[in-house]
Amino acid sequence: MISYEPFFKMMKNKGITTYALFKMGFSATTYYRMKEGKSVKTDTIASLCKLLDCSVGEIIEYIPE
């Protein structure tokens, strides 16, 4: 299973609000999909890494079921 928990922790640690993320051009729909644990495209992960200047490991993690 893929978890987006690292992304939400990073946002909190860096003080990034959802409003700021949306103002950077990140889709609210995609944000809420991630919040619900639904899948997103790898292009989305790549754009987040670019927007937030971070690595993939700071966005997602694999949790064995």
CHARMM internal coordinates of N, CA and C (Angstrom, degrees):
IC EDIT
DIST 1 N 1 CA 1.4425
DIST 1 CA 1 C 1.5410
ANGL 1 N 1 CA 1 C 108.15
DIST 1 C 2 N 1.3012
ANGL 1 CA 1 C 2 N 116.03
DIHE 1 N 1 CA 1 C 2 N 141.87
DIST 2 N 2 CA 1.4613
ANGL 1 C 2 N 2 CA 122.01
DIHE 1 CA 1 C 2 N 2 CA 176.69
DIST 2 CA 2 C 1.5276
ANGL 2 N 2 CA 2 C 108.77
DIHE 1 C 2 N 2 CA 2 C -97.28
DIST 2 C 3 N 1.3157
ANGL 2 CA 2 C 3 N 115.55
DIHE 2 N 2 CA 2 C 3 N 132.24
DIST 3 N 3 CA 1.4640
ANGL 2 C 3 N 3 CA 121.40
DIHE 2 CA 2 C 3 N 3 CA 178.86
DIST 3 CA 3 C 1.5265
ANGL 3 N 3 CA 3 C 109.01
DIHE 2 C 3 N 3 CA 3 C -115.90
DIST 3 C 4 N 1.3131
ANGL 3 CA 3 C 4 N 116.40
DIHE 3 N 3 CA 3 C 4 N 140.23
DIST 4 N 4 CA 1.4619
ANGL 3 C 4 N 4 CA 122.55
DIHE 3 CA 3 C 4 N 4 CA 176.39
DIST 4 CA 4 C 1.5248
ANGL 4 N 4 CA 4 C 111.60
DIHE 3 C 4 N 4 CA 4 C -100.04
DIST 4 C 5 N 1.3119
ANGL 4 CA 4 C 5 N 116.52
DIHE 4 N 4 CA 4 C 5 N 10.36
DIST 5 N 5 CA 1.4655
ANGL 4 C 5 N 5 CA 120.84
DIHE 4 CA 4 C 5 N 5 CA -178.55
DIST 5 CA 5 C 1.5288
ANGL 5 N 5 CA 5 C 112.87
DIHE 4 C 5 N 5 CA 5 C -55.54
DIST 5 C 6 N 1.3512
ANGL 5 CA 5 C 6 N 118.83
DIHE 5 N 5 CA 5 C 6 N -39.62
DIST 6 N 6 CA 1.4770
ANGL 5 C 6 N 6 CA 117.40
DIHE 5 CA 5 C 6 N 6 CA 177.54
DIST 6 CA 6 C 1.5345
ANGL 6 N 6 CA 6 C 112.51
DIHE 5 C 6 N 6 CA 6 C -58.22
DIST 6 C 7 N 1.3132
ANGL 6 CA 6 C 7 N 117.29
DIHE 6 N 6 CA 6 C 7 N -35.01
DIST 7 N 7 CA 1.4656
ANGL 6 C 7 N 7 CA 122.22
DIHE 6 CA 6 C 7 N 7 CA 178.72
DIST 7 CA 7 C 1.5252
ANGL 7 N 7 CA 7 C 110.87
DIHE 6 C 7 N 7 CA 7 C -62.37
DIST 7 C 8 N 1.3163
ANGL 7 CA 7 C 8 N 116.37
DIHE 7 N 7 CA 7 C 8 N -47.62
DIST 8 N 8 CA 1.4585
ANGL 7 C 8 N 8 CA 119.93
DIHE 7 CA 7 C 8 N 8 CA -178.16
DIST 8 CA 8 C 1.5360
ANGL 8 N 8 CA 8 C 111.61
DIHE 7 C 8 N 8 CA 8 C -68.93
DIST 8 C 9 N 1.3385
ANGL 8 CA 8 C 9 N 116.86
DIHE 8 N 8 CA 8 C 9 N -34.68
DIST 9 N 9 CA 1.4617
ANGL 8 C 9 N 9 CA 120.40
DIHE 8 CA 8 C 9 N 9 CA 175.73
DIST 9 CA 9 C 1.5227
ANGL 9 N 9 CA 9 C 110.34
DIHE 8 C 9 N 9 CA 9 C -66.09
DIST 9 C 10 N 1.3378
ANGL 9 CA 9 C 10 N 116.62
DIHE 9 N 9 CA 9 C 10 N -42.57
DIST 10 N 10 CA 1.4510
ANGL 9 C 10 N 10 CA 121.06
DIHE 9 CA 9 C 10 N 10 CA 179.97
DIST 10 CA 10 C 1.5292
ANGL 10 N 10 CA 10 C 110.74
DIHE 9 C 10 N 10 CA 10 C -62.92
DIST 10 C 11 N 1.3377
ANGL 10 CA 10 C 11 N 116.35
DIHE 10 N 10 CA 10 C 11 N -42.91
DIST 11 N 11 CA 1.4626
ANGL 10 C 11 N 11 CA 119.91
DIHE 10 CA 10 C 11 N 11 CA 178.26
DIST 11 CA 11 C 1.5297
ANGL 11 N 11 CA 11 C 110.13
DIHE 10 C 11 N 11 CA 11 C -57.98
DIST 11 C 12 N 1.3137
ANGL 11 CA 11 C 12 N 116.06
DIHE 11 N 11 CA 11 C 12 N -44.87
DIST 12 N 12 CA 1.4696
ANGL 11 C 12 N 12 CA 120.71
DIHE 11 CA 11 C 12 N 12 CA -179.55
DIST 12 CA 12 C 1.5251
ANGL 12 N 12 CA 12 C 110.71
DIHE 11 C 12 N 12 CA 12 C -64.43
DIST 12 C 13 N 1.3360
ANGL 12 CA 12 C 13 N 116.60
DIHE 12 N 12 CA 12 C 13 N -46.55
DIST 13 N 13 CA 1.4678
ANGL 12 C 13 N 13 CA 120.90
DIHE 12 CA 12 C 13 N 13 CA -178.37
DIST 13 CA 13 C 1.5249
ANGL 13 N 13 CA 13 C 112.54
DIHE 12 C 13 N 13 CA 13 C -63.54
DIST 13 C 14 N 1.3363
ANGL 13 CA 13 C 14 N 116.92
DIHE 13 N 13 CA 13 C 14 N -36.57
DIST 14 N 14 CA 1.4646
ANGL 13 C 14 N 14 CA 121.18
DIHE 13 CA 13 C 14 N 14 CA -179.07
DIST 14 CA 14 C 1.5308
ANGL 14 N 14 CA 14 C 112.08
DIHE 13 C 14 N 14 CA 14 C -88.53
DIST 14 C 15 N 1.3239
ANGL 14 CA 14 C 15 N 117.04
DIHE 14 N 14 CA 14 C 15 N -3.93
DIST 15 N 15 CA 1.4550
ANGL 14 C 15 N 15 CA 120.71
DIHE 14 CA 14 C 15 N 15 CA 179.34
DIST 15 CA 15 C 1.5204
ANGL 15 N 15 CA 15 C 113.61
DIHE 14 C 15 N 15 CA 15 C 71.45
DIST 15 C 16 N 1.3239
ANGL 15 CA 15 C 16 N 116.52
DIHE 15 N 15 CA 15 C 16 N 29.88
DIST 16 N 16 CA 1.4670
ANGL 15 C 16 N 16 CA 121.27
DIHE 15 CA 15 C 16 N 16 CA 179.75
DIST 16 CA 16 C 1.5222
ANGL 16 N 16 CA 16 C 109.00
DIHE 15 C 16 N 16 CA 16 C -90.63
DIST 16 C 17 N 1.3051
ANGL 16 CA 16 C 17 N 116.21
DIHE 16 N 16 CA 16 C 17 N 120.57
DIST 17 N 17 CA 1.4638
ANGL 16 C 17 N 17 CA 120.55
DIHE 16 CA 16 C 17 N 17 CA 178.97
DIST 17 CA 17 C 1.5260
ANGL 17 N 17 CA 17 C 109.76
DIHE 16 C 17 N 17 CA 17 C -87.23
DIST 17 C 18 N 1.3210
ANGL 17 CA 17 C 18 N 115.54
DIHE 17 N 17 CA 17 C 18 N 162.04
DIST 18 N 18 CA 1.4669
ANGL 17 C 18 N 18 CA 118.91
DIHE 17 CA 17 C 18 N 18 CA 176.12
DIST 18 CA 18 C 1.5226
ANGL 18 N 18 CA 18 C 109.67
DIHE 17 C 18 N 18 CA 18 C -63.19
DIST 18 C 19 N 1.3179
ANGL 18 CA 18 C 19 N 116.93
DIHE 18 N 18 CA 18 C 19 N -36.47
DIST 19 N 19 CA 1.4597
ANGL 18 C 19 N 19 CA 120.92
DIHE 18 CA 18 C 19 N 19 CA 178.47
DIST 19 CA 19 C 1.5347
ANGL 19 N 19 CA 19 C 110.60
DIHE 18 C 19 N 19 CA 19 C -59.51
DIST 19 C 20 N 1.3270
ANGL 19 CA 19 C 20 N 116.45
DIHE 19 N 19 CA 19 C 20 N -46.13
DIST 20 N 20 CA 1.4633
ANGL 19 C 20 N 20 CA 121.01
DIHE 19 CA 19 C 20 N 20 CA 179.07
DIST 20 CA 20 C 1.5304
ANGL 20 N 20 CA 20 C 110.71
DIHE 19 C 20 N 20 CA 20 C -62.42
DIST 20 C 21 N 1.3148
ANGL 20 CA 20 C 21 N 116.04
DIHE 20 N 20 CA 20 C 21 N -41.30
DIST 21 N 21 CA 1.4630
ANGL 20 C 21 N 21 CA 120.84
DIHE 20 CA 20 C 21 N 21 CA 179.05
DIST 21 CA 21 C 1.5285
ANGL 21 N 21 CA 21 C 110.63
DIHE 20 C 21 N 21 CA 21 C -61.68
DIST 21 C 22 N 1.3129
ANGL 21 CA 21 C 22 N 116.74
DIHE 21 N 21 CA 21 C 22 N -43.84
DIST 22 N 22 CA 1.4613
ANGL 21 C 22 N 22 CA 121.30
DIHE 21 CA 21 C 22 N 22 CA 179.06
DIST 22 CA 22 C 1.5287
ANGL 22 N 22 CA 22 C 110.65
DIHE 21 C 22 N 22 CA 22 C -65.79
DIST 22 C 23 N 1.3410
ANGL 22 CA 22 C 23 N 117.28
DIHE 22 N 22 CA 22 C 23 N -37.67
DIST 23 N 23 CA 1.4691
ANGL 22 C 23 N 23 CA 121.22
DIHE 22 CA 22 C 23 N 23 CA 178.25
DIST 23 CA 23 C 1.5270
ANGL 23 N 23 CA 23 C 111.44
DIHE 22 C 23 N 23 CA 23 C -66.16
DIST 23 C 24 N 1.3417
ANGL 23 CA 23 C 24 N 117.19
DIHE 23 N 23 CA 23 C 24 N -26.03
DIST 24 N 24 CA 1.4676
ANGL 23 C 24 N 24 CA 121.64
DIHE 23 CA 23 C 24 N 24 CA 176.58
DIST 24 CA 24 C 1.5218
ANGL 24 N 24 CA 24 C 111.43
DIHE 23 C 24 N 24 CA 24 C -75.35
DIST 24 C 25 N 1.3318
ANGL 24 CA 24 C 25 N 116.36
DIHE 24 N 24 CA 24 C 25 N -9.40
DIST 25 N 25 CA 1.4547
ANGL 24 C 25 N 25 CA 120.06
DIHE 24 CA 24 C 25 N 25 CA 178.38
DIST 25 CA 25 C 1.5165
ANGL 25 N 25 CA 25 C 114.89
DIHE 24 C 25 N 25 CA 25 C 107.70
DIST 25 C 26 N 1.3355
ANGL 25 CA 25 C 26 N 116.79
DIHE 25 N 25 CA 25 C 26 N 4.16
DIST 26 N 26 CA 1.4694
ANGL 25 C 26 N 26 CA 118.94
DIHE 25 CA 25 C 26 N 26 CA 179.61
DIST 26 CA 26 C 1.5223
ANGL 26 N 26 CA 26 C 109.36
DIHE 25 C 26 N 26 CA 26 C -80.06
DIST 26 C 27 N 1.3140
ANGL 26 CA 26 C 27 N 115.89
DIHE 26 N 26 CA 26 C 27 N 136.09
DIST 27 N 27 CA 1.4568
ANGL 26 C 27 N 27 CA 122.58
DIHE 26 CA 26 C 27 N 27 CA -175.85
DIST 27 CA 27 C 1.5293
ANGL 27 N 27 CA 27 C 112.74
DIHE 26 C 27 N 27 CA 27 C -68.70
DIST 27 C 28 N 1.3246
ANGL 27 CA 27 C 28 N 115.59
DIHE 27 N 27 CA 27 C 28 N 131.21
DIST 28 N 28 CA 1.4627
ANGL 27 C 28 N 28 CA 121.03
DIHE 27 CA 27 C 28 N 28 CA 177.07
DIST 28 CA 28 C 1.5265
ANGL 28 N 28 CA 28 C 110.26
DIHE 27 C 28 N 28 CA 28 C -64.28
DIST 28 C 29 N 1.3172
ANGL 28 CA 28 C 29 N 116.29
DIHE 28 N 28 CA 28 C 29 N -38.37
DIST 29 N 29 CA 1.4719
ANGL 28 C 29 N 29 CA 120.40
DIHE 28 CA 28 C 29 N 29 CA 179.34
DIST 29 CA 29 C 1.5221
ANGL 29 N 29 CA 29 C 110.50
DIHE 28 C 29 N 29 CA 29 C -60.30
DIST 29 C 30 N 1.3213
ANGL 29 CA 29 C 30 N 116.80
DIHE 29 N 29 CA 29 C 30 N -44.85
DIST 30 N 30 CA 1.4645
ANGL 29 C 30 N 30 CA 120.80
DIHE 29 CA 29 C 30 N 30 CA 179.85
DIST 30 CA 30 C 1.5227
ANGL 30 N 30 CA 30 C 110.64
DIHE 29 C 30 N 30 CA 30 C -66.50
DIST 30 C 31 N 1.3213
ANGL 30 CA 30 C 31 N 116.82
DIHE 30 N 30 CA 30 C 31 N -40.21
DIST 31 N 31 CA 1.4621
ANGL 30 C 31 N 31 CA 120.79
DIHE 30 CA 30 C 31 N 31 CA 177.74
DIST 31 CA 31 C 1.5333
ANGL 31 N 31 CA 31 C 110.18
DIHE 30 C 31 N 31 CA 31 C -57.11
DIST 31 C 32 N 1.3170
ANGL 31 CA 31 C 32 N 116.59
DIHE 31 N 31 CA 31 C 32 N -47.61
DIST 32 N 32 CA 1.4645
ANGL 31 C 32 N 32 CA 119.95
DIHE 31 CA 31 C 32 N 32 CA -178.25
DIST 32 CA 32 C 1.5255
ANGL 32 N 32 CA 32 C 112.11
DIHE 31 C 32 N 32 CA 32 C -70.42
DIST 32 C 33 N 1.3331
ANGL 32 CA 32 C 33 N 117.79
DIHE 32 N 32 CA 32 C 33 N -28.98
DIST 33 N 33 CA 1.4775
ANGL 32 C 33 N 33 CA 120.18
DIHE 32 CA 32 C 33 N 33 CA 172.71
DIST 33 CA 33 C 1.5252
ANGL 33 N 33 CA 33 C 109.11
DIHE 32 C 33 N 33 CA 33 C -62.40
DIST 33 C 34 N 1.3274
ANGL 33 CA 33 C 34 N 116.18
DIHE 33 N 33 CA 33 C 34 N -44.22
DIST 34 N 34 CA 1.4614
ANGL 33 C 34 N 34 CA 120.55
DIHE 33 CA 33 C 34 N 34 CA 178.79
DIST 34 CA 34 C 1.5221
ANGL 34 N 34 CA 34 C 110.36
DIHE 33 C 34 N 34 CA 34 C -64.42
DIST 34 C 35 N 1.3151
ANGL 34 CA 34 C 35 N 116.75
DIHE 34 N 34 CA 34 C 35 N -41.20
DIST 35 N 35 CA 1.4646
ANGL 34 C 35 N 35 CA 121.83
DIHE 34 CA 34 C 35 N 35 CA 179.40
DIST 35 CA 35 C 1.5350
ANGL 35 N 35 CA 35 C 110.78
DIHE 34 C 35 N 35 CA 35 C -58.47
DIST 35 C 36 N 1.3458
ANGL 35 CA 35 C 36 N 116.21
DIHE 35 N 35 CA 35 C 36 N -34.81
DIST 36 N 36 CA 1.4624
ANGL 35 C 36 N 36 CA 121.74
DIHE 35 CA 35 C 36 N 36 CA 179.33
DIST 36 CA 36 C 1.5262
ANGL 36 N 36 CA 36 C 112.83
DIHE 35 C 36 N 36 CA 36 C -86.46
DIST 36 C 37 N 1.3399
ANGL 36 CA 36 C 37 N 117.18
DIHE 36 N 36 CA 36 C 37 N -1.22
DIST 37 N 37 CA 1.4574
ANGL 36 C 37 N 37 CA 120.85
DIHE 36 CA 36 C 37 N 37 CA 178.43
DIST 37 CA 37 C 1.5159
ANGL 37 N 37 CA 37 C 114.31
DIHE 36 C 37 N 37 CA 37 C 79.95
DIST 37 C 38 N 1.3273
ANGL 37 CA 37 C 38 N 117.15
DIHE 37 N 37 CA 37 C 38 N 15.97
DIST 38 N 38 CA 1.4612
ANGL 37 C 38 N 38 CA 120.98
DIHE 37 CA 37 C 38 N 38 CA 179.42
DIST 38 CA 38 C 1.5226
ANGL 38 N 38 CA 38 C 109.83
DIHE 37 C 38 N 38 CA 38 C -82.38
DIST 38 C 39 N 1.3215
ANGL 38 CA 38 C 39 N 115.94
DIHE 38 N 38 CA 38 C 39 N 161.68
DIST 39 N 39 CA 1.4607
ANGL 38 C 39 N 39 CA 119.93
DIHE 38 CA 38 C 39 N 39 CA -176.98
DIST 39 CA 39 C 1.5271
ANGL 39 N 39 CA 39 C 111.60
DIHE 38 C 39 N 39 CA 39 C -73.96
DIST 39 C 40 N 1.3336
ANGL 39 CA 39 C 40 N 114.45
DIHE 39 N 39 CA 39 C 40 N 150.81
DIST 40 N 40 CA 1.4577
ANGL 39 C 40 N 40 CA 122.03
DIHE 39 CA 39 C 40 N 40 CA 173.79
DIST 40 CA 40 C 1.5312
ANGL 40 N 40 CA 40 C 107.42
DIHE 39 C 40 N 40 CA 40 C -133.27
DIST 40 C 41 N 1.3109
ANGL 40 CA 40 C 41 N 116.22
DIHE 40 N 40 CA 40 C 41 N 160.73
DIST 41 N 41 CA 1.4594
ANGL 40 C 41 N 41 CA 121.18
DIHE 40 CA 40 C 41 N 41 CA -178.28
DIST 41 CA 41 C 1.5264
ANGL 41 N 41 CA 41 C 110.86
DIHE 40 C 41 N 41 CA 41 C -72.48
DIST 41 C 42 N 1.3216
ANGL 41 CA 41 C 42 N 115.34
DIHE 41 N 41 CA 41 C 42 N 154.33
DIST 42 N 42 CA 1.4645
ANGL 41 C 42 N 42 CA 119.62
DIHE 41 CA 41 C 42 N 42 CA 177.24
DIST 42 CA 42 C 1.5283
ANGL 42 N 42 CA 42 C 110.54
DIHE 41 C 42 N 42 CA 42 C -64.20
DIST 42 C 43 N 1.3200
ANGL 42 CA 42 C 43 N 117.39
DIHE 42 N 42 CA 42 C 43 N -29.55
DIST 43 N 43 CA 1.4688
ANGL 42 C 43 N 43 CA 120.49
DIHE 42 CA 42 C 43 N 43 CA 175.21
DIST 43 CA 43 C 1.5274
ANGL 43 N 43 CA 43 C 110.69
DIHE 42 C 43 N 43 CA 43 C -60.10
DIST 43 C 44 N 1.3092
ANGL 43 CA 43 C 44 N 116.27
DIHE 43 N 43 CA 43 C 44 N -35.54
DIST 44 N 44 CA 1.4594
ANGL 43 C 44 N 44 CA 121.58
DIHE 43 CA 43 C 44 N 44 CA 178.60
DIST 44 CA 44 C 1.5228
ANGL 44 N 44 CA 44 C 110.27
DIHE 43 C 44 N 44 CA 44 C -65.76
DIST 44 C 45 N 1.3263
ANGL 44 CA 44 C 45 N 116.23
DIHE 44 N 44 CA 44 C 45 N -44.04
DIST 45 N 45 CA 1.4657
ANGL 44 C 45 N 45 CA 121.01
DIHE 44 CA 44 C 45 N 45 CA 178.21
DIST 45 CA 45 C 1.5307
ANGL 45 N 45 CA 45 C 109.27
DIHE 44 C 45 N 45 CA 45 C -62.09
DIST 45 C 46 N 1.3286
ANGL 45 CA 45 C 46 N 116.43
DIHE 45 N 45 CA 45 C 46 N -42.64
DIST 46 N 46 CA 1.4683
ANGL 45 C 46 N 46 CA 120.98
DIHE 45 CA 45 C 46 N 46 CA 179.11
DIST 46 CA 46 C 1.5296
ANGL 46 N 46 CA 46 C 111.06
DIHE 45 C 46 N 46 CA 46 C -62.16
DIST 46 C 47 N 1.3246
ANGL 46 CA 46 C 47 N 117.32
DIHE 46 N 46 CA 46 C 47 N -41.91
DIST 47 N 47 CA 1.4670
ANGL 46 C 47 N 47 CA 119.39
DIHE 46 CA 46 C 47 N 47 CA -179.77
DIST 47 CA 47 C 1.5212
ANGL 47 N 47 CA 47 C 110.87
DIHE 46 C 47 N 47 CA 47 C -67.40
DIST 47 C 48 N 1.3270
ANGL 47 CA 47 C 48 N 117.73
DIHE 47 N 47 CA 47 C 48 N -36.03
DIST 48 N 48 CA 1.4690
ANGL 47 C 48 N 48 CA 120.72
DIHE 47 CA 47 C 48 N 48 CA 176.02
DIST 48 CA 48 C 1.5254
ANGL 48 N 48 CA 48 C 110.93
DIHE 47 C 48 N 48 CA 48 C -63.77
DIST 48 C 49 N 1.3288
ANGL 48 CA 48 C 49 N 116.00
DIHE 48 N 48 CA 48 C 49 N -42.91
DIST 49 N 49 CA 1.4682
ANGL 48 C 49 N 49 CA 120.05
DIHE 48 CA 48 C 49 N 49 CA 178.54
DIST 49 CA 49 C 1.5270
ANGL 49 N 49 CA 49 C 110.30
DIHE 48 C 49 N 49 CA 49 C -59.73
DIST 49 C 50 N 1.3291
ANGL 49 CA 49 C 50 N 116.31
DIHE 49 N 49 CA 49 C 50 N -40.90
DIST 50 N 50 CA 1.4585
ANGL 49 C 50 N 50 CA 120.50
DIHE 49 CA 49 C 50 N 50 CA 179.18
DIST 50 CA 50 C 1.5274
ANGL 50 N 50 CA 50 C 111.17
DIHE 49 C 50 N 50 CA 50 C -68.16
DIST 50 C 51 N 1.3263
ANGL 50 CA 50 C 51 N 116.65
DIHE 50 N 50 CA 50 C 51 N -46.93
DIST 51 N 51 CA 1.4703
ANGL 50 C 51 N 51 CA 121.04
DIHE 50 CA 50 C 51 N 51 CA -179.72
DIST 51 CA 51 C 1.5267
ANGL 51 N 51 CA 51 C 112.69
DIHE 50 C 51 N 51 CA 51 C -59.92
DIST 51 C 52 N 1.3262
ANGL 51 CA 51 C 52 N 115.50
DIHE 51 N 51 CA 51 C 52 N -42.41
DIST 52 N 52 CA 1.4648
ANGL 51 C 52 N 52 CA 120.81
DIHE 51 CA 51 C 52 N 52 CA -172.95
DIST 52 CA 52 C 1.5289
ANGL 52 N 52 CA 52 C 113.71
DIHE 51 C 52 N 52 CA 52 C -100.55
DIST 52 C 53 N 1.3548
ANGL 52 CA 52 C 53 N 115.98
DIHE 52 N 52 CA 52 C 53 N 0.60
DIST 53 N 53 CA 1.4598
ANGL 52 C 53 N 53 CA 121.38
DIHE 52 CA 52 C 53 N 53 CA -179.44
DIST 53 CA 53 C 1.5316
ANGL 53 N 53 CA 53 C 110.85
DIHE 52 C 53 N 53 CA 53 C 51.16
DIST 53 C 54 N 1.3332
ANGL 53 CA 53 C 54 N 114.37
DIHE 53 N 53 CA 53 C 54 N 60.44
DIST 54 N 54 CA 1.4687
ANGL 53 C 54 N 54 CA 120.19
DIHE 53 CA 53 C 54 N 54 CA -177.98
DIST 54 CA 54 C 1.5233
ANGL 54 N 54 CA 54 C 109.69
DIHE 53 C 54 N 54 CA 54 C -141.13
DIST 54 C 55 N 1.3171
ANGL 54 CA 54 C 55 N 116.36
DIHE 54 N 54 CA 54 C 55 N 177.65
DIST 55 N 55 CA 1.4634
ANGL 54 C 55 N 55 CA 121.62
DIHE 54 CA 54 C 55 N 55 CA 178.81
DIST 55 CA 55 C 1.5267
ANGL 55 N 55 CA 55 C 110.27
DIHE 54 C 55 N 55 CA 55 C -98.92
DIST 55 C 56 N 1.3257
ANGL 55 CA 55 C 56 N 115.07
DIHE 55 N 55 CA 55 C 56 N 165.83
DIST 56 N 56 CA 1.4639
ANGL 55 C 56 N 56 CA 121.04
DIHE 55 CA 55 C 56 N 56 CA 179.13
DIST 56 CA 56 C 1.5275
ANGL 56 N 56 CA 56 C 110.89
DIHE 55 C 56 N 56 CA 56 C -58.82
DIST 56 C 57 N 1.3241
ANGL 56 CA 56 C 57 N 116.84
DIHE 56 N 56 CA 56 C 57 N -37.72
DIST 57 N 57 CA 1.4631
ANGL 56 C 57 N 57 CA 121.72
DIHE 56 CA 56 C 57 N 57 CA 179.89
DIST 57 CA 57 C 1.5182
ANGL 57 N 57 CA 57 C 113.61
DIHE 56 C 57 N 57 CA 57 C -63.76
DIST 57 C 58 N 1.3299
ANGL 57 CA 57 C 58 N 116.35
DIHE 57 N 57 CA 57 C 58 N -18.04
DIST 58 N 58 CA 1.4654
ANGL 57 C 58 N 58 CA 119.80
DIHE 57 CA 57 C 58 N 58 CA 176.97
DIST 58 CA 58 C 1.5327
ANGL 58 N 58 CA 58 C 111.52
DIHE 57 C 58 N 58 CA 58 C -88.27
DIST 58 C 59 N 1.3372
ANGL 58 CA 58 C 59 N 115.86
DIHE 58 N 58 CA 58 C 59 N -4.30
DIST 59 N 59 CA 1.4666
ANGL 58 C 59 N 59 CA 121.69
DIHE 58 CA 58 C 59 N 59 CA -179.24
DIST 59 CA 59 C 1.5313
ANGL 59 N 59 CA 59 C 111.07
DIHE 58 C 59 N 59 CA 59 C -107.72
DIST 59 C 60 N 1.3364
ANGL 59 CA 59 C 60 N 115.96
DIHE 59 N 59 CA 59 C 60 N -47.01
DIST 60 N 60 CA 1.4614
ANGL 59 C 60 N 60 CA 120.02
DIHE 59 CA 59 C 60 N 60 CA -176.02
DIST 60 CA 60 C 1.5328
ANGL 60 N 60 CA 60 C 110.98
DIHE 59 C 60 N 60 CA 60 C -131.43
DIST 60 C 61 N 1.3256
ANGL 60 CA 60 C 61 N 114.07
DIHE 60 N 60 CA 60 C 61 N 160.97
DIST 61 N 61 CA 1.4675
ANGL 60 C 61 N 61 CA 120.23
DIHE 60 CA 60 C 61 N 61 CA 171.72
DIST 61 CA 61 C 1.5197
ANGL 61 N 61 CA 61 C 108.17
DIHE 60 C 61 N 61 CA 61 C -144.79
DIST 61 C 62 N 1.3287
ANGL 61 CA 61 C 62 N 115.17
DIHE 61 N 61 CA 61 C 62 N 151.32
DIST 62 N 62 CA 1.4584
ANGL 61 C 62 N 62 CA 121.22
DIHE 61 CA 61 C 62 N 62 CA 177.68
DIST 62 CA 62 C 1.5167
ANGL 62 N 62 CA 62 C 108.36
DIHE 61 C 62 N 62 CA 62 C -94.63
DIST 62 C 63 N 1.3293
ANGL 62 CA 62 C 63 N 115.73
DIHE 62 N 62 CA 62 C 63 N 130.24
DIST 63 N 63 CA 1.4619
ANGL 62 C 63 N 63 CA 121.93
DIHE 62 CA 62 C 63 N 63 CA 176.95
DIST 63 CA 63 C 1.5317
ANGL 63 N 63 CA 63 C 107.04
DIHE 62 C 63 N 63 CA 63 C -120.82
DIST 63 C 64 N 1.3343
ANGL 63 CA 63 C 64 N 117.61
DIHE 63 N 63 CA 63 C 64 N 115.34
DIST 64 N 64 CA 1.4647
ANGL 63 C 64 N 64 CA 119.56
DIHE 63 CA 63 C 64 N 64 CA 178.77
DIST 64 CA 64 C 1.5243
ANGL 64 N 64 CA 64 C 110.99
DIHE 63 C 64 N 64 CA 64 C -61.84
DIST 64 C 65 N 1.3083
ANGL 64 CA 64 C 65 N 115.81
DIHE 64 N 64 CA 64 C 65 N 141.76
DIST 65 N 65 CA 1.4651
ANGL 64 C 65 N 65 CA 120.20
DIHE 64 CA 64 C 65 N 65 CA -179.92
DIST 65 CA 65 C 1.5012
ANGL 65 N 65 CA 65 C 110.91
DIHE 64 C 65 N 65 CA 65 C -88.16
END
COOR INIT
IC SEED 1 N 1 CA 1 C
IC BUILD
